[in-house]
Amino acid sequence: MARTQGSHSDITGPKVREAALRLFARHGYAAVSMRQIAGEVGVQAGALYNYTPDKQSLLMDLMKGHMDELIAAWEHQSSARDPMAALEQFTRFHIRFHSKRPEAVFISYMELRNLNPENFIVIEALRRTYEDVLADILRAGVNKGEFSVPEPKVAAMAVIAMLTGVNTWYRDEGRLSLAQVEEIYWGMVRKTVAA
């Protein structure tokens, strides 16, 4: 299939993903049509199929891209060995990483229900990989007697939910800086798991 004259895959492809991200976050996946995405990008609806096979593939690309980026960014951290230091590092990392990507975070949580079963399995596995990082930190802290957590996996899910919630209310122009928010949340997380 020929590409639309004047279009460049290295420019238009990312624009398609950015438009889909914005529209899915604003209106929800089910309410957005390929025609709306094309209109946002400034191409004919048929031209979108040069960049994605269908809307489901576009959603999967956005969600998998977010999870891959999240896991890769965590892996590039210099890991703290002490469980308390590792927990602080995770807390601050999670808040910083997600605060820069509110639309991707919203889609990652709210649009899971719209993934087909095969795609859902892939995204769930990636989410589990990330959740296990925190569960392992908590287990290590329990084993050292630093943390009192009866079920590390459940505690990990609760902490991640609390940290991800920052995206729903934090604004750069608000009263608190992101560093101050990190400090407050770190204090809450520490108290939540303290022995």
Order of alpha helices (4+ residues) and beta strands (2+ residues): alpha-alpha-alpha-alpha-alpha-alpha-alpha-alpha-alpha
